[in-house]
Amino acid sequence: MKAIVVTDPAAGTAGMTLTERPGPDTARLAGLDGANYGDVVVEVHASGFTGDELEWPSTWVDRLGRDRTPSIPGHEVAGVVTSLSYGTAGLSIGQRVFGLTDWTRDGTLAEYVVVEARNLAPLPGDIDFTVGASVAMTGLTAWQGLFEHGHLSAGQSVLVHGAAGAVGSMAAQLAREAGAYVIGTGRAAHHQSALDFGAHEFVDLDSDTLEDVGGVDFVFDVFGGDIGARSARLVRGGGTFVTVTGPPEVRPANGLTVDFVVVSDRAQLGEIARRVREGRLRTHIGQVANLDDAVAAFNPARKVGGKTVIRMR
Ligand SMILES: NC(=O)c1ccc[n+]([C@@H]2O[C@H](COP(=O)([O-])OP(=O)(O)OC[C@H]3O[C@@H](n4cnc5c(N)ncnc54)[C@H](OP(=O)(O)O)[C@@H]3O)[C@@H](O)[C@H]2O)c1
């Protein structure tokens, strides 16, 4: 099969190459030796990749820390199940699915991927594969940060950083739907887009003063660093600071701090798909490219706003 591999994670996209790799061993998958218990093979139709993956050790080592380069990156997928092993209840061959794959295994920038069935949810027939791949990581990250970890409630004020970005645009929409007052942030050019994604007001981080927001009940941080630290200080007593950028240097003096890494969740993917179908959740897709052009599309120098999705077929 055709696949993108990472040979040198430190080289950024220059360390990624399109190559030929053996496809999944479907005979072994269906065998009784238990090696692939719980796995399915997905024929990938659309794949997503987050640039920061190249900085995460899981991109080049397995769970025991052993080097697994050349490894296949990309962990967001939408496609069709082509093989099942044991323990894959809930899925069937020919089923359309979407989800997030295990960080420490070969990923989705390939024509086929082996995935644990529990990491996949059915993708309704009226949701395009491109959309499905684009909402897996972004939707789950927003959902888990706001609801599972942050326990957002109606009436709270939420500062959503990067509200026109891939994750932030989902967080802004979900928070608003949940009855929160949403203050989106970003660059000046993101103002209208952030409002369109559900923000009630917008802070231009290049020219406005973040502290003018005053106190908020909840921060959803996708930046970390200085902006993350300043935001943590805005959280009111008893409020919540959620970040997806690693352990924060500053925490609210009197509140809940959550730093988490997204995981796949079939029930939550179902909630996200339902909202997409009903027009209540809109994904921010920046560009769509094919596998031959994937490495160039991921080059940060060519970055466009929103999610980059790779179509395999
Ligand atoms: N922990 C987890 O489980 C998890 C899961 C998903 C994502 N993440 C992380 O979340 C972060 C965001 O991901 P994403 O996919 O949403 O990225 P993204 O699509 O690039 O969104 C970030 C948004 O914020 C804007 N922005 C960046 N720096 C800014 C600044 N200094 N001032 C104002 N606006 C700024 C970006 O604008 P420009 O495009 O103009 O820079 C973009 O609109 C990444 O670091 C990613 O690794 C973590």
The ligand as an SDF file (V2000), in Angstrom:
LIG
                    3D

 48 52  0  0  0  0  0  0  0  0999 V2000
   -3.7930   17.3850   24.0770 N   0  0  0  0  0  0  0  0  0  0  0  0
   -4.5330   16.9700   23.0790 C   0  0  0  0  0  0  0  0  0  0  0  0
   -5.1550   15.9270   23.1660 O   0  0  0  0  0  0  0  0  0  0  0  0
   -4.6270   17.7780   21.8130 C   0  0  0  0  0  0  0  0  0  0  0  0
   -5.5650   17.4070   20.8410 C   0  0  0  0  0  0  0  0  0  0  0  0
   -5.6680   18.1940   19.6900 C   0  0  0  0  0  0  0  0  0  0  0  0
   -4.8580   19.3020   19.5220 C   0  0  0  0  0  0  0  0  0  0  0  0
   -3.9410   19.5920   20.4900 N   0  0  0  0  0  0  0  0  0  0  0  0
   -3.0760   20.7830   20.3500 C   0  0  0  0  0  0  0  0  0  0  0  0
   -3.9080   21.9220   20.2910 O   0  0  0  0  0  0  0  0  0  0  0  0
   -3.2370   22.9430   19.5900 C   0  0  0  0  0  0  0  0  0  0  0  0
   -4.1920   23.5590   18.5850 C   0  0  0  0  0  0  0  0  0  0  0  0
   -4.4930   22.6070   17.5760 O   0  0  0  0  0  0  0  0  0  0  0  0
   -5.3800   23.0000   16.3300 P   0  0  0  0  0  0  0  0  0  0  0  0
   -5.4060   21.8100   15.4580 O   0  0  0  0  0  0  0  0  0  0  0  0
   -6.6440   23.6050   16.7540 O   0  0  0  0  0  0  0  0  0  0  0  0
   -4.4640   24.1500   15.6610 O   0  0  0  0  0  0  0  0  0  0  0  0
   -4.9140   25.3020   14.6650 P   0  0  0  0  0  0  0  0  0  0  0  0
   -5.9710   24.8150   13.7330 O   0  0  0  0  0  0  0  0  0  0  0  0
   -3.6620   25.8560   14.0850 O   0  0  0  0  0  0  0  0  0  0  0  0
   -5.6220   26.3780   15.6220 O   0  0  0  0  0  0  0  0  0  0  0  0
   -4.9320   27.3150   16.3780 C   0  0  0  0  0  0  0  0  0  0  0  0
   -5.5600   28.6800   16.0860 C   0  0  0  0  0  0  0  0  0  0  0  0
   -5.0040   29.6550   16.9440 O   0  0  0  0  0  0  0  0  0  0  0  0
   -4.3610   30.6780   16.1610 C   0  0  0  0  0  0  0  0  0  0  0  0
   -3.1540   31.1240   16.8430 N   0  0  0  0  0  0  0  0  0  0  0  0
   -2.0060   30.4420   17.0310 C   0  0  0  0  0  0  0  0  0  0  0  0
   -1.1280   31.1720   17.7520 N   0  0  0  0  0  0  0  0  0  0  0  0
   -1.7560   32.3530   18.0110 C   0  0  0  0  0  0  0  0  0  0  0  0
   -1.3760   33.5330   18.7180 C   0  0  0  0  0  0  0  0  0  0  0  0
   -0.1670   33.6390   19.2940 N   0  0  0  0  0  0  0  0  0  0  0  0
   -2.2510   34.5370   18.7960 N   0  0  0  0  0  0  0  0  0  0  0  0
   -3.4690   34.4480   18.2180 C   0  0  0  0  0  0  0  0  0  0  0  0
   -3.8870   33.3690   17.5370 N   0  0  0  0  0  0  0  0  0  0  0  0
   -3.0430   32.3220   17.4340 C   0  0  0  0  0  0  0  0  0  0  0  0
   -4.0390   30.0050   14.8480 C   0  0  0  0  0  0  0  0  0  0  0  0
   -3.8640   30.9540   13.8410 O   0  0  0  0  0  0  0  0  0  0  0  0
   -2.7410   30.7620   12.7070 P   0  0  0  0  0  0  0  0  0  0  0  0
   -3.2260   29.6130   11.8810 O   0  0  0  0  0  0  0  0  0  0  0  0
   -2.7670   32.0700   11.9850 O   0  0  0  0  0  0  0  0  0  0  0  0
   -1.4440   30.4820   13.4210 O   0  0  0  0  0  0  0  0  0  0  0  0
   -5.2770   29.1390   14.6660 C   0  0  0  0  0  0  0  0  0  0  0  0
   -6.3700   29.8880   14.2010 O   0  0  0  0  0  0  0  0  0  0  0  0
   -1.9960   22.2750   18.9580 C   0  0  0  0  0  0  0  0  0  0  0  0
   -0.8780   22.6070   19.7510 O   0  0  0  0  0  0  0  0  0  0  0  0
   -2.2920   20.8110   19.0550 C   0  0  0  0  0  0  0  0  0  0  0  0
   -1.1570   20.0090   19.1440 O   0  0  0  0  0  0  0  0  0  0  0  0
   -3.8120   18.8590   21.6270 C   0  0  0  0  0  0  0  0  0  0  0  0
  1  2  1  0
  2  3  2  0
  2  4  1  0
  4  5  1  0
  4 48  2  0
  5  6  2  0
  6  7  1  0
  7  8  2  0
  8  9  1  0
  8 48  1  0
  9 10  1  0
  9 46  1  0
 10 11  1  0
 11 12  1  0
 11 44  1  0
 12 13  1  0
 13 14  1  0
 14 15  2  0
 14 16  1  0
 14 17  1  0
 17 18  1  0
 18 19  2  0
 18 20  1  0
 18 21  1  0
 21 22  1  0
 22 23  1  0
 23 24  1  0
 23 42  1  0
 24 25  1  0
 25 26  1  0
 25 36  1  0
 26 27  1  0
 26 35  1  0
 27 28  2  0
 28 29  1  0
 29 30  1  0
 29 35  2  0
 30 31  1  0
 30 32  2  0
 32 33  1  0
 33 34  2  0
 34 35  1  0
 36 37  1  0
 36 42  1  0
 37 38  1  0
 38 39  2  0
 38 40  1  0
 38 41  1  0
 42 43  1  0
 44 45  1  0
 44 46  1  0
 46 47  1  0
M  CHG  2   8   1  16  -1
M  END
$$$$
